[in-house]
Amino acid sequence: HRVHRVVLTGLDDAKTYHARITGTKRDGTPCVLRDLTFAARPPVPKPTVAEVKEIPLRVRNPHKVAAKDWPVTSGVPFPEGVLASDGDVRLVRDGKPIPAQIRCTARWPDGSVKWVLLTFLADATAESDAAYTLQYGLTARNPAPAVTLAEMVAGTANLRTSAGVYRVTQAGTVLMPDGRVCATHARLAGGAVLKALDTGTVTIEENGPIRGVVHASVDLAAPDGRMLGLELRVEAYPGTSFVRIHHTFTIKGNATFTDLEELTFVVPGVGAKATVPVVDGQALPLNGKLVQRFDNEVMVGGKPQKSRILGTVLGSGATVA
């Protein structure tokens, strides 16, 4: 027995829709279910509870250095029927509300909020936990300012940081504030190099006040027809000089699997003093090419070393990419 769920977006709540579900039985014969008629109007939830309730949160900092304005994002669930809107939620520390980005991501059948995505800039001393409280109720109001971090300019998404503007292009590249181009390279087993087919798409998924997220999608293809879909999500935060970049690869075409020889994200001209932190041990100097060949093995200057890269490049003590 399987439960299937289909999410439809972009529907007009003023219209009535007609649908039919078709499938194939185990013996290969077709199966057609009865017609469905539905409206896109969501249920109206009852008002948020009047009394302000609290959810304790903790930010753990296991490192030997203090964290200051460090971006934290987490999902927070709510019981059914207690919260009508994500506008009735605020984050508090030491009894004082602090700015946070709070967005509803799922609702219960009665229309009340089921999950919110919470993003804020956390402070935590070295090797300690920092206590925060998420409050919800009719009088709970989020003090975050109404500011944006991203904008679309001529098909390119611009993300503002304290170091300047990072630009995300339709080709899936990221331009640093000084114009350097960061790009993703992929090589399949046998040496075939994947290259972008055509211009992809760029959209702004979240736009402040604490986190801006830009999504870029482009198809990569090898000369023999094998393809990968590349998705980038680039995150920026106010007051920080860095961006976070997340990669997602999908196999395109009829293939079920593909053999990858190398995936590389190139950040040109970082500098001779740059280092790359690892899970255990001293940070590795970026004076050549570092390759995470296996989960627990890094190639440094062509020689294997047991370790794992954290995914950050440091220059003169500050994160640069």
SULLINMO-V940384 format. One record per run of one state. SS is the DSSP state (a for helix, b for strand, c for the rest). FROM is the first residue (numbers start at 1). TO is the last residue. If there is no record, write none. Layout:
SS;FROM;TO, SS;FROM;TO
This chain:
c;1;15, b;16;19, c;20;21, b;22;24, c;25;29, b;30;32, c;33;35, b;36;39, c;40;52, b;53;61, c;62;66, b;67;77, c;78;85, a;86;88, b;89;93, c;94;95, b;96;98, c;99;100, b;101;107, c;108;112, b;113;124, c;125;127, b;128;136, c;137;149, b;150;153, c;154;155, b;156;161, c;162;163, b;164;168, c;169;173, b;174;175, c;176;180, b;181;188, c;189;192, b;193;196, c;197;200, b;201;207, c;208;210, b;211;221, c;222;226, b;227;237, c;238;242, b;243;252, c;253;259, b;260;266, c;267;274, b;275;278, c;279;283, b;284;285, c;286;289, b;290;294, c;295;296, b;297;300, c;301;302, b;303;306, c;307;308, b;309;315, c;316;317, b;318;319, c;320;321
